[in-house]
Every structure is written in C-alpha cells, then in structure tokens.
Amino acid sequence: MIKTFTGFIVLAMLVLMLSSCSRLLRPTAGAPRKHKGNTGDNNANTTEKNPVYNSGAFTGTLIKNIAYTTAANYKGTEQQLAFDVYKPADAEGKKFPAIILIHGGSFIGGDKANLSSTCSKLANNGYVVISINYRLGWGFVSRSTASCNDSNLLKQAIYRSAQDAHTALRYIAAHADDYNIDKNWIFLGGQSAGAIAALMTAYLLEKNADILFSGFAKKLGLLDKDKDNSGADFKFKGVISMGGAFENP
C-alpha cells in the first residue's frame, strides 16, 4: 500500500446520507423553483406525496446521450463522451438554474445513469440537471499490487476527468438556450471521484495545474483546453462536493 493513495485523495469519505439529501433538495432563497406537493400534513409520507423527493414521480423531460466531445482514453483509444439532460416540467420558453453532476467510481467505473435518481429529484425542484460521463481507467488492478507508478496514472485519470468536465461545461454553456439554462446560475457537483473532479474543475487554475500535475499539459493537453471557445463563458454559483477532496488548498 502506498501513502500517496491516502494522501492524495479521499474516495467515498461519506456515503450520501438521507439528511444530506434533504438539505440539498430543500428549497432555499436565491434560486427560482416551483413544485406541487403535500403542504398541509406534517405526518404525511413526503416521499410518496411530494414529487420533489420522489424520482418515480419525475414529470420533466429527459434527453439522453448528447455527445459533447471525443477524446483519447488512458489506452490511447478515442472515446465519445456524452451527458444526459433532465429538464423540469413545462420548461419551454423558460430559464432555470443548472446543476452539472459528475458520478463516482474511483476513476475506473460508474456511469452518468448512476445519478438518475438525484437528477430527477432536483429537476422536479426547478433545476435543469445534467449528468456527464468522462474518461475512466488508469490501469489500477488491486491495492495489494499498487505502486508509485500507479499513483502517477491515478493523477492522470483525475486530470483527464477535469479536462472532460471543462469541455462539457463549455459545451453546455454554448448551448444553454437549447437546454433552458440560465448561465448566471450554474452549479457543479459530484459524488466521490466525481466530487474530486468537480473540485479540480472549479478551483484549479491553468497556471497552477502544471505544478500539481507536472508535465501533464505537454502530454495530455491543457486542463481547460476549450477556454477560448467563444460564446461559452459562464461563472459558477457554487460547488457541491459529496465526499471529495483536494490535495493542495
């Protein structure tokens, strides 16, 4: 076992608890949202009667598998990447705050569909929610055979995930009108490995990336390789980290 694994990243520090979900999904001031549900009986079963917390009651529109880029994975094979869009009901002609979510899976597994329940609930609560796929894999076999080289490969996987998140965000911003998104209200979040990717994407500046990831820009390209894409500008309103970490504050 190498120390780098525990020092570099904390995967799955927390399982997303029911109380955390409630705080995340509860309406707060500042972001417009609208829903129907039981409002009079405090003893009623909220999950069954309030569609905000019931993914089975999703009444919005789901658009699946929108390809946003093609990039080489860790094996050097070109891979098409896509995302799913969850729109609130009656979204036509309206703009909503957007939450872009990145799934977990230790950078070796997982899929955008893993977050479908969370996406549905948030869309029911007045957000456009987008779940993205990113490049997975870094050659990891088992903890017992891990080596320092594996640590470097893991860093490359994290770097690629942030690259893909940047690319997806700029694609989404450039097509904000198509997805009924208010670009002044964009949130980025993730779960486990996806939370790490989200933190890297939101906080790591290009000028610092080559310090934390020495030589990666030359080998893998810039962290935000599409930053000059005209019409794709946006600002984050917030970042949601569900069990992620950042090596250097």
C-alpha positions in Angstrom: 0.0 0.0 0.0 1.4 3.4 -0.8 0.9 6.6 1.2 0.1 8.5 -1.9 -3.4 7.0 -2.1 -4.4 8.2 1.3 -2.6 11.5 1.0 -3.7 12.5 -2.5 -7.4 11.7 -2.4 -10.2 10.5 -0.1 -12.6 8.5 -2.1 -16.1 7.9 -0.6 -15.4 9.8 2.7 -19.1 9.9 3.2 -22.0 7.9 1.9 -24.7 10.5 0.8 -26.9 10.4 3.9 -30.7 10.9 3.8 -30.2 14.1 5.9 -27.7 15.5 3.4 -30.1 14.8 0.6 -32.9 16.6 2.4 -30.7 19.7 2.9 -29.5 19.7 -0.7 -33.0 19.3 -2.1 -34.8 21.6 0.2 -35.8 24.9 -1.5 -33.6 27.9 -0.4 -33.7 31.6 -1.2 -32.0 32.8 -4.3 -32.8 30.2 -6.9 -36.2 30.1 -8.5 -38.1 26.8 -8.2 -41.6 25.6 -8.3 -43.3 22.3 -7.3 -46.5 20.8 -6.3 -46.8 18.5 -3.3 -48.4 17.9 0.0 -48.0 21.1 2.1 -50.6 20.6 4.9 -49.9 17.3 6.7 -46.6 17.2 8.5 -47.1 13.5 9.3 -47.7 12.5 5.6 -45.3 10.4 3.8 -43.3 13.0 1.9 -41.6 10.6 -0.4 -44.9 9.3 -1.7 -46.8 12.6 -1.8 -44.3 15.2 -2.7 -42.8 14.7 -6.2 -39.7 16.8 -5.2 -38.4 13.8 -3.3 -39.8 11.0 -5.4 -37.7 10.1 -8.5 -40.5 7.9 -9.7 -42.8 10.9 -10.0 -40.4 12.7 -12.4 -42.6 14.6 -14.8 -40.0 16.6 -16.7 -38.1 15.8 -19.9 -35.1 13.6 -20.1 -32.7 13.9 -23.1 -30.2 11.2 -23.2 -26.7 10.7 -24.7 -25.9 14.1 -26.0 -22.3 13.8 -27.3 -20.1 16.7 -26.3 -16.6 15.6 -27.3 -14.3 12.8 -28.4 -11.0 12.2 -26.6 -8.3 9.6 -26.1 -8.7 7.5 -23.0 -5.8 6.0 -20.9 -5.2 3.3 -23.5 -5.0 5.9 -26.3 -8.3 4.9 -27.8 -10.6 7.7 -29.0 -13.8 7.7 -26.9 -17.1 9.6 -27.4 -18.3 11.3 -24.3 -21.9 12.2 -23.6 -24.3 13.6 -21.0 -28.0 13.4 -20.1 -30.2 16.4 -19.5 -33.1 16.4 -17.0 -35.5 19.4 -17.6 -38.3 20.5 -15.2 -41.8 20.1 -16.4 -43.2 22.8 -18.7 -39.6 24.2 -19.4 -40.4 25.5 -22.9 -39.6 29.2 -23.1 -38.2 29.4 -19.6 -34.7 29.5 -18.0 -33.7 27.6 -14.9 -30.6 27.3 -12.7 -28.5 24.4 -13.8 -26.6 21.7 -11.8 -24.0 19.7 -13.6 -23.2 16.4 -11.8 -20.2 14.0 -12.1 -20.6 10.4 -11.0 -18.2 8.5 -8.8 -16.4 5.2 -9.2 -12.7 5.6 -8.2 -12.0 6.9 -11.8 -12.3 3.3 -13.0 -16.1 2.7 -13.2 -19.5 4.3 -12.9 -21.8 6.0 -15.4 -23.9 9.1 -15.7 -27.0 7.0 -15.2 -25.9 6.3 -11.6 -27.1 9.7 -10.6 -30.5 9.5 -12.3 -32.5 9.5 -9.0 -30.7 12.6 -7.8 -31.1 14.3 -11.1 -34.8 13.5 -11.3 -35.4 14.9 -7.8 -33.5 18.1 -8.5 -35.3 18.6 -11.8 -38.6 18.2 -10.0 -37.4 21.0 -7.8 -36.9 23.5 -10.6 -33.4 22.9 -11.9 -32.0 21.7 -15.2 -29.7 18.9 -14.2 -27.0 17.4 -16.4 -25.2 14.2 -15.6 -21.9 13.8 -17.5 -19.7 10.9 -18.5 -15.9 11.3 -18.5 -12.9 9.2 -19.4 -12.4 6.3 -17.0 -9.5 4.0 -16.3 -5.9 4.3 -15.2 -4.5 0.7 -15.1 -5.4 0.0 -11.4 -5.6 -3.7 -10.6 -5.6 -4.0 -6.8 -4.4 -2.2 -3.7 -2.0 -5.1 -2.9 -0.2 -4.5 -6.2 -0.3 -0.7 -6.2 2.9 1.1 -7.0 4.2 4.7 -7.2 3.7 4.5 -11.0 0.0 3.7 -10.3 -0.2 6.9 -8.3 1.0 8.9 -11.3 -1.5 7.1 -13.5 -4.2 8.0 -11.0 -3.2 11.6 -11.2 -3.5 11.4 -15.0 -7.0 10.0 -14.6 -8.0 12.9 -12.3 -6.5 15.3 -14.8 -8.5 13.8 -17.7 -11.7 13.9 -15.6 -11.2 17.7 -15.0 -10.4 18.2 -18.7 -13.7 16.5 -19.7 -15.7 18.4 -17.1 -14.3 21.7 -18.5 -15.2 20.6 -22.0 -18.7 19.6 -21.0 -19.3 22.8 -19.2 -18.2 24.9 -22.1 -20.4 22.9 -24.5 -23.3 23.2 -22.1 -22.8 27.0 -21.8 -22.6 27.4 -25.6 -25.9 25.5 -25.9 -27.6 27.0 -22.8 -30.6 28.2 -24.7 -31.2 24.7 -26.1 -31.3 23.3 -22.5 -33.3 26.2 -20.9 -30.3 27.1 -18.7 -29.7 30.5 -17.0 -25.9 30.8 -17.4 -25.8 33.1 -14.3 -26.9 30.2 -12.2 -24.6 27.2 -12.9 -23.6 24.8 -10.1 -21.1 22.0 -10.4 -21.1 18.9 -8.2 -20.1 15.3 -7.9 -20.0 12.2 -5.8 -16.8 10.6 -4.6 -14.4 10.6 -7.6 -16.8 12.9 -9.3 -16.6 15.3 -6.3 -12.8 15.3 -6.7 -13.2 16.1 -10.4 -15.7 18.9 -9.6 -13.3 20.5 -7.1 -10.4 20.3 -9.5 -12.5 21.8 -12.3 -13.9 24.7 -10.1 -10.7 25.6 -8.2 -7.6 24.6 -10.1 -6.3 27.4 -12.3 -4.5 26.6 -15.5 -1.4 28.4 -14.3 -1.2 26.1 -11.2 -2.2 22.9 -12.9 1.3 22.2 -14.2 2.7 22.5 -10.7 0.3 20.0 -9.2 0.3 17.8 -12.3 3.9 18.3 -13.6 4.3 17.7 -17.3 0.7 16.7 -17.8 -0.2 19.7 -20.0 2.5 18.7 -22.5 1.4 15.1 -22.6 -2.4 15.4 -22.2 -3.1 18.9 -23.3 -4.3 22.0 -21.3 -6.6 21.4 -18.3 -9.2 23.8 -19.8 -8.4 23.2 -23.5 -11.5 24.8 -24.8 -11.2 28.0 -22.7 -11.1 30.2 -25.9 -14.3 28.8 -27.2 -16.4 31.9 -27.9 -19.9 32.1 -26.5 -19.1 29.5 -23.9 -18.4 31.8 -20.9 -20.1 31.2 -17.6 -19.5 31.6 -13.9 -20.0 29.1 -11.1 -22.6 29.9 -8.4 -21.5 27.0 -6.2 -19.8 23.6 -6.0 -21.3 20.5 -4.4 -18.7 18.0 -3.1 -20.3 14.8 -1.9 -17.3 13.0 -0.5 -14.4 14.5 -2.4 -11.0 16.0 -1.5 -8.3 18.4 -2.9 -4.6 17.7 -2.4 -3.4 21.3 -2.1 -5.6 24.1 -0.6 
